[in-house]
Amino acid sequence: MEPLVSIITINYNESDVTLDLLKSARNLTYPNYEIIVVDNASPNDNPDIIKEMYPEIRLIKSPENLGFAGGNNLGVKEAKGEYLLFINNDTIVPPDFIQPLVETLQSDEKIGMVSPKIKFHWDPTLIQYAGYTPMNKWTIRNNSIGYHEKDNGDFDEPKETQSIHGAAMMVPKKVVDEVGMMTEIYFLYYEEHDWAEMIKRAGYKIYYQPKTHILHKESVSTGKFSPLKTYYISRNRILFARRNFKPLSLGVSLLFQCLVSIPKNTLQFLVKREFAHLRAFWRAITWNLRNKAWV
């Protein structure tokens, strides 16, 4: 019998989007899986429709919005699977989605995480993710390999990569038990990269598996360019460096942020008169100055 896979997804104010994911999941050919939907205290949505239309899923209603990491961690606590599959609700999965991910993890016990190829829902011929470059020690950014390139076969080799993609990632439950769940201080953005670093430090590898894929609608919950996104990405970029860079690299990175990134972003928001983003950006900077314990 195939090992049980627990599929965990978060709903926040978008039951219709979650229903699209579940509709595609009903066609999965893998014979042994459960689906856990965590509603993150949606203020303008009734998640009960999800359970009504898909009674086979487990619906967990959080009393508060726990963010990406916290919501997924709530699902982990209820999961029974040998493998945990974290997937964004704004994705569509093909019928044969699960098996290649399970086989990748079964092939090598030192693989601690695996993500599929990720393509854009609005144009499935374009790649969003085919692995990640290393995190740049100056800018605290990494690049998605293959981003916006045609899916023409150039990114069809399974391989070790530097980080995982939070839109779809499978992790063995035993690795979670050993390393711990995602750090919840991030709330949104960078938490999967932080988790990947935790898992790599424990001696595991991160893998990209292009034999399967998802279609990603991208940033449905937060907006592609919103002050909320500006705040959390700006805050968590620095937080990630504080938690994961060695002292010399951290010093170089913070110097670059102070002399280049912070002045540049401030000027850009001022010139474009994007004052809501400017306020969000500076809230992110001051948060890191006030919260020195989260390392």
C-alpha positions as CSV (number, residue, x, y, z in Angstrom):
1,M,0.0,0.0,0.0
2,E,1.3,3.5,-0.9
3,P,2.2,5.7,2.1
4,L,-0.5,8.2,3.3
5,V,0.1,11.7,2.1
6,S,-1.5,14.6,4.0
7,I,-2.3,17.5,1.7
8,I,-2.5,20.8,3.7
9,T,-3.8,24.0,2.3
10,I,-4.8,27.4,3.8
11,N,-8.0,29.3,3.0
12,Y,-8.3,33.0,3.7
13,N,-11.3,34.9,2.3
14,E,-11.4,32.9,-0.9
15,S,-13.4,29.7,-0.7
16,D,-14.1,29.9,-4.4
17,V,-10.4,29.6,-5.1
18,T,-10.0,26.8,-2.6
19,L,-12.9,25.0,-4.3
20,D,-11.1,25.1,-7.6
21,L,-8.0,23.4,-6.1
22,L,-10.2,20.7,-4.5
23,K,-12.0,20.2,-7.8
24,S,-8.7,19.4,-9.4
25,A,-7.6,17.3,-6.5
26,R,-10.6,15.0,-6.9
27,N,-8.9,13.7,-10.1
28,L,-5.7,12.7,-8.3
29,T,-4.6,9.2,-9.2
30,Y,-2.5,8.6,-6.1
31,P,-4.5,6.1,-4.0
32,N,-3.8,7.1,-0.4
33,Y,-4.2,10.7,0.7
34,E,-6.1,13.0,3.0
35,I,-6.9,16.7,2.5
36,I,-6.8,19.2,5.4
37,V,-8.1,22.7,4.7
38,V,-7.2,25.3,7.4
39,D,-9.4,28.4,7.4
40,N,-7.3,31.3,8.8
41,A,-10.2,33.1,10.5
42,S,-11.5,34.5,7.2
43,P,-13.4,37.7,8.1
44,N,-15.3,38.0,4.8
45,D,-15.9,34.4,3.8
46,N,-17.9,31.4,4.9
47,P,-15.6,28.4,4.7
48,D,-18.4,26.0,5.5
49,I,-19.2,25.8,1.8
50,I,-15.9,24.0,1.4
51,K,-16.9,21.1,3.7
52,E,-20.4,21.1,2.2
53,M,-19.1,20.6,-1.4
54,Y,-16.2,18.4,-0.4
55,P,-17.3,16.4,2.6
56,E,-14.2,14.1,2.4
57,I,-11.9,16.9,3.4
58,R,-11.1,17.9,7.0
59,L,-11.9,21.6,7.7
60,I,-10.1,23.2,10.6
61,K,-11.3,26.7,11.6
62,S,-8.6,28.7,13.3
63,P,-10.0,31.3,15.8
64,E,-7.4,33.7,14.6
65,N,-5.3,34.4,11.5
66,L,-2.1,32.6,12.1
67,G,-0.4,33.5,8.8
68,F,1.1,31.0,6.3
69,A,3.4,29.2,8.7
70,G,0.9,29.1,11.7
71,G,-2.0,27.9,9.5
72,N,0.1,25.2,8.0
73,N,1.5,24.2,11.4
74,L,-2.1,23.8,12.6
75,G,-2.7,21.4,9.8
76,V,0.5,19.5,10.6
77,K,-0.8,18.9,14.1
78,E,-3.9,17.1,12.7
79,A,-2.1,15.3,9.8
80,K,-1.8,11.5,9.9
81,G,0.3,11.1,6.8
82,E,3.9,9.8,6.4
83,Y,4.4,12.6,3.9
84,L,3.1,16.2,4.3
85,L,2.2,18.1,1.1
86,F,1.9,21.8,1.6
87,I,0.1,23.5,-1.3
88,N,-1.3,27.0,-1.9
89,N,-5.0,27.1,-2.4
90,D,-4.5,29.2,-5.6
91,T,-3.1,26.3,-7.5
92,I,-4.4,23.6,-9.8
93,V,-2.9,20.1,-9.7
94,P,-2.8,17.5,-12.5
95,P,-4.0,13.9,-11.8
96,D,-0.5,12.4,-11.5
97,F,0.8,15.1,-9.3
98,I,1.7,13.2,-6.1
99,Q,3.5,10.1,-7.1
100,P,6.7,11.6,-8.4
101,L,7.1,13.6,-5.2
102,V,6.7,10.6,-3.0
103,E,9.1,8.6,-5.2
104,T,11.7,11.3,-4.9
105,L,11.6,11.2,-1.1
106,Q,11.6,7.4,-1.1
107,S,14.6,7.3,-3.4
108,D,17.0,9.0,-0.9
109,E,16.4,9.4,2.9
110,K,18.6,12.5,2.9
111,I,16.2,14.4,0.7
112,G,14.2,16.5,3.3
113,M,12.0,18.6,1.0
114,V,10.9,18.5,-2.6
115,S,9.0,20.9,-4.9
116,P,7.6,20.3,-8.3
117,K,8.0,22.4,-11.4
118,I,5.6,25.4,-11.0
119,K,4.0,27.1,-14.0
120,F,1.8,30.1,-14.3
121,H,-1.9,29.4,-14.4
122,W,-2.5,32.3,-16.8
123,D,0.1,30.9,-19.2
124,P,1.0,27.2,-18.6
125,T,3.8,27.4,-21.1
126,L,5.8,29.7,-18.8
127,I,7.7,28.6,-15.8
128,Q,7.5,30.2,-12.4
129,Y,9.9,27.9,-10.5
130,A,12.4,25.3,-11.5
131,G,14.6,25.5,-8.4
132,Y,16.3,28.4,-6.6
133,T,19.7,30.1,-6.7
134,P,21.5,30.5,-3.4
135,M,20.4,33.4,-1.2
136,N,22.5,36.5,-2.1
137,K,24.4,37.6,1.0
138,W,24.2,41.2,0.0
139,T,20.6,41.7,-1.1
140,I,19.1,38.8,0.9
141,R,17.3,37.7,-2.3
142,N,17.3,34.6,-4.4
143,N,16.2,34.0,-7.9
144,S,13.7,31.4,-9.2
145,I,15.5,29.4,-11.9
146,G,13.6,29.4,-15.2
147,Y,11.3,32.3,-14.1
148,H,9.2,33.4,-17.1
149,E,11.0,31.1,-19.5
150,K,9.2,28.8,-21.8
151,D,8.7,25.2,-20.6
152,N,10.6,23.8,-23.6
153,G,12.4,20.9,-21.8
154,D,15.4,22.9,-20.6
155,F,14.3,22.5,-16.9
156,D,13.3,18.8,-16.9
157,E,16.2,17.4,-14.9
158,P,15.5,16.5,-11.3
159,K,18.2,18.0,-9.1
160,E,19.2,19.3,-5.8
161,T,18.4,23.0,-5.3
162,Q,19.0,25.7,-2.8
163,S,15.5,26.3,-1.5
164,I,11.9,25.1,-1.7
165,H,8.8,26.9,-3.1
166,G,6.1,27.5,-0.6
167,A,3.3,27.1,-3.2
168,A,4.0,23.3,-3.3
169,M,6.4,21.4,-1.1
170,M,6.4,17.9,0.2
171,V,8.2,17.0,3.5
172,P,8.5,13.6,5.3
173,K,6.7,13.8,8.6
174,K,9.8,12.3,10.3
175,V,11.9,15.3,9.1
176,V,9.3,17.6,10.6
177,D,9.4,15.7,13.9
178,E,13.2,16.0,13.9
179,V,13.7,19.6,12.8
180,G,10.5,21.2,13.9
181,M,7.7,23.0,12.1
182,M,7.9,26.3,10.3
183,T,8.8,29.4,12.4
184,E,5.6,31.4,12.9
185,I,7.2,34.8,13.5
186,Y,7.4,35.4,9.7
187,F,3.6,35.2,9.2
188,L,3.9,35.7,5.5
189,Y,6.9,35.3,3.1
190,Y,10.4,33.9,3.7
191,E,9.2,31.2,6.1
192,E,9.7,28.4,3.6
193,H,13.3,29.6,3.0
194,D,13.9,29.7,6.7
195,W,12.5,26.2,7.0
196,A,14.7,25.0,4.2
197,E,17.7,26.3,6.0
198,M,16.7,24.5,9.2
199,I,16.3,21.3,7.2
200,K,19.7,21.7,5.4
201,R,21.5,22.4,8.7
202,A,20.1,19.0,9.9
203,G,21.9,17.3,7.0
204,Y,19.1,17.0,4.4
205,K,18.9,18.1,0.8
206,I,16.3,20.2,-1.0
207,Y,15.1,18.8,-4.3
208,Y,13.4,20.0,-7.5
209,Q,11.3,17.4,-9.3
210,P,10.1,18.4,-12.8
211,K,8.3,15.1,-13.5
212,T,5.3,16.7,-12.0
213,H,4.0,20.3,-11.8
214,I,1.3,22.6,-10.6
215,L,-0.4,25.7,-12.1
216,H,-0.1,28.7,-9.8
217,K,-2.5,31.7,-9.9
218,E,0.0,33.7,-7.7
219,S,-0.6,36.1,-4.8
220,V,-4.4,35.8,-4.8
221,S,-4.6,36.3,-1.0
222,T,-2.2,39.3,-0.6
223,G,-2.3,41.0,-3.9
224,K,0.6,41.0,-6.3
225,F,1.7,44.5,-5.1
226,S,0.2,45.6,-1.9
227,P,1.4,47.5,1.2
228,L,0.8,44.2,3.2
229,K,3.2,42.4,0.8
230,T,5.7,45.3,1.0
231,Y,5.7,45.1,4.8
232,Y,6.2,41.4,5.2
233,I,8.7,40.9,2.4
234,S,10.8,43.9,3.7
235,R,10.6,42.9,7.3
236,N,11.2,39.2,6.8
237,R,14.1,39.6,4.3
238,I,16.1,41.2,7.2
239,L,14.8,38.7,9.7
240,F,15.9,35.8,7.5
241,A,19.4,37.2,7.4
242,R,19.5,37.7,11.1
243,R,18.4,34.1,11.7
244,N,20.5,32.3,9.0
245,F,23.6,34.3,8.0
246,K,26.9,33.9,9.8
247,P,28.2,37.0,11.6
248,L,30.5,38.2,8.7
249,S,27.8,37.7,6.1
250,L,25.2,39.3,8.3
251,G,27.4,42.4,8.8
252,V,27.9,42.7,5.1
253,S,24.3,42.3,4.4
254,L,23.1,44.8,7.0
255,L,25.7,47.3,5.7
256,F,24.3,46.9,2.2
257,Q,20.7,47.4,3.4
258,C,21.6,50.6,5.3
259,L,23.7,52.1,2.5
260,V,21.9,50.9,-0.6
261,S,18.6,49.1,-0.2
262,I,16.9,51.3,2.4
263,P,17.7,54.6,0.7
264,K,16.9,53.3,-2.7
265,N,13.5,51.9,-1.7
266,T,12.6,55.0,0.2
267,L,13.4,57.2,-2.7
268,Q,11.5,55.0,-5.2
269,F,8.4,55.1,-3.0
270,L,8.6,58.9,-2.6
271,V,9.2,59.5,-6.3
272,K,6.2,57.3,-7.2
273,R,4.1,58.9,-4.4
274,E,3.4,55.4,-3.1
275,F,3.1,56.6,0.5
276,A,1.2,53.5,1.8
277,H,4.1,51.4,0.6
278,L,6.6,53.8,2.1
279,R,4.9,53.6,5.5
280,A,4.8,49.8,5.3
281,F,8.5,49.7,4.3
282,W,9.6,51.8,7.3
283,R,7.4,49.8,9.7
284,A,9.3,46.7,8.5
285,I,12.6,48.3,9.1
286,T,11.7,49.6,12.6
287,W,10.2,46.2,13.5
288,N,13.7,44.7,13.1
289,L,15.2,47.4,15.3
290,R,12.7,46.8,18.0
291,N,12.6,43.0,17.9
292,K,16.2,41.8,18.5
293,A,15.3,38.5,20.1
294,W,14.1,36.6,17.0
295,V,17.3,35.1,15.9
